[in-house]
């Protein structure tokens, strides 16, 4: 597994061109979370490092606001994108 920085991971996510990817991160309560998602373009990462994404398992929901989730780039541990798996330093 290749190790990359948080800034490189963010670059990969922002350049994903609508393709789906998987992230593994630690939630604020300490639990690990796996999320398959799609980057929401035209956004800036806020001061907390939050990235907004559409979670794939919720895309069939009628309510658009349920699709939108976020995760912190600072708590990201694993990124699976473009058939590659990266460990985040």
N, C-alpha and C positions, 0 to 999 in steps of 0.2 A: 504494500500500500504506500503510495507516494504521499509525502508530507508537504503541505502548502500553508502559507500564511492566511490570516483572516482576510487581508486585503485582496489576495489572489483569489480566494474563494468567492468573495463579493464580486470580483470582476467576472468570474465564470458564470455566476448566477445572473448578473446584469446582462451578459452577452448570450444568454441561453436561447434567445430568439423564439420564445414561446414554447420551447420543448419542456417536457416534464423532467423533474429531478427529485431526488430523495435527500432529505437532511435528517441527521440524528443530532439532537441537542438536549441540554438539560433545562427543564422548566424551572421557574422560580421556586417551586416547592421541593426541588431536588430530584424529581422523577425524570427518567430518560424518556424521550418522545421521538418517534419515527413519523415523518410526515412526507407523503408524496405530494408534490405541489408544482405550481407553475408561477413564474415570476410575473408580477403586475408591473408592466412597463411604465415609464414616465413618472417615477417616484424618486425621492431622495431618501437616503437612510437618515433617520432622525438622530438626535443627540444620544439616545439610548441604544443605538445600533439596531433598531427594529427594521425588519424587512417585511413588507406585505406580500402575501402570496395567495393564490387560490388553491385550496386543498382539494385534491382530486376526488376523494371519497364523498365530498359534499356537493360536487357540481350538479348532481341530479336533483338537489333541493330546489324548491320553488323560490325560496327566499335568498336573494343575491347576497345579502349581508351575512348569511351563514357560511358562504364560500370563503370569505376573506378571513385569513388568519395571519399571524405574524410570528416571527421568531427573532431572537437577538443574534446577530453575527458574533457577538462576544461569547455566547454560550454554545456556538456551533462546534461539534466534535467531528462529524463525518459528513462528507458531501459525495453523493453519487450522481455524476452527470456525464453525458456523452460516453457512456460505457466505461467510465473510469471511476475508481473509488479513491477519495483523498482523505487523509487524516489532517485535521486542522491544528496548527501549532498555537 
